[in-house]
């Protein structure tokens, strides 16, 4: 991988030492991530934020060009973040961001060497994700169904939104979708005959995920009331109260409100339903690679986290149920 085709031939800003200015290098690197690697705008912003902090720190060491980046400076930068109380996960992310930058600079010939080849960050503390029990999931969905039924006598936007919420939670749990994948769905992405949904995940990778009959029924019910929400031409399947595409924040608020009533600690966003779906699949005997494919994980190691969750749940059940525990 070299310099993007659309960037070849463009001049970098060059300092009097002949090195690429750090700020310009980060700009070009961000353009490369978006154009050639297909990274989302959110991911590119995260890279920019981490590298902006590197630039800030480099200036304190009187380094403004890429040629001034060396292993000692990068280690000091991570140490500076650690001394300011940054989490290990944040330091690991920053380490990954700068390794990507210096590797790209070396591949494009902007620098003769990769300064971060030997850079290592502390391993992040791996916390097990929050997972709901099957009874909690059933209770949560039953509550949503009652809310939809209670508004059925007044068919209008409020009833349509209540029916939509059932479909959202059913699909998030059934297909283990990310919230960005859910809100990105178009009308043609859901196949009600084959019980599958086509989504575009991280890195613009497309995959097809299955769902079950309960989700199918909820989606059909929402499809029938969806016209009550549509304002003008709208290709998005899930709509907000004003008739436009439903936003991620609205889904977060919906799930957070629902989980606030469910006993348990930990994150209370849509990802909890994704964690729960993956764990329940493994509890039910699904193999790890099938779960990896469903989740759209690039690495099997990422999916293996859920085996630890299942093991913890098994041990907890043992402690509660076995007379000799």
Secondary structure, DSSP 4 states (H G I P E B T S, - for coil): --S-TTTTTPPPPB-TTSPBBHHHHHHHHHHHHHHTS---HHHHHHHHHHHHHHHHHHHHTT--BGGG--HHHHHHHHHHHHHTT--HHHHHHHHHHHHHHHHHHHHTTSSSS-TTTT---PPPP-PPPP---HHHHHHHHHHHHHHHHHTTTS-SHHHHHHHHHHHHHHHHHHHT--HHHHHT-BGGGEETTTTEEEEE-GGG-EEEEE--HHHHHHHHHHHHHGGGT--SS--BSSB-TTSSBPPHHHHHHHHHHHHTTSS--S--STHHHHHHHHHHHHHTT--HHHHHHHHT-S-HHHHTHHHHHHHHHHHHHHHHH-TT-
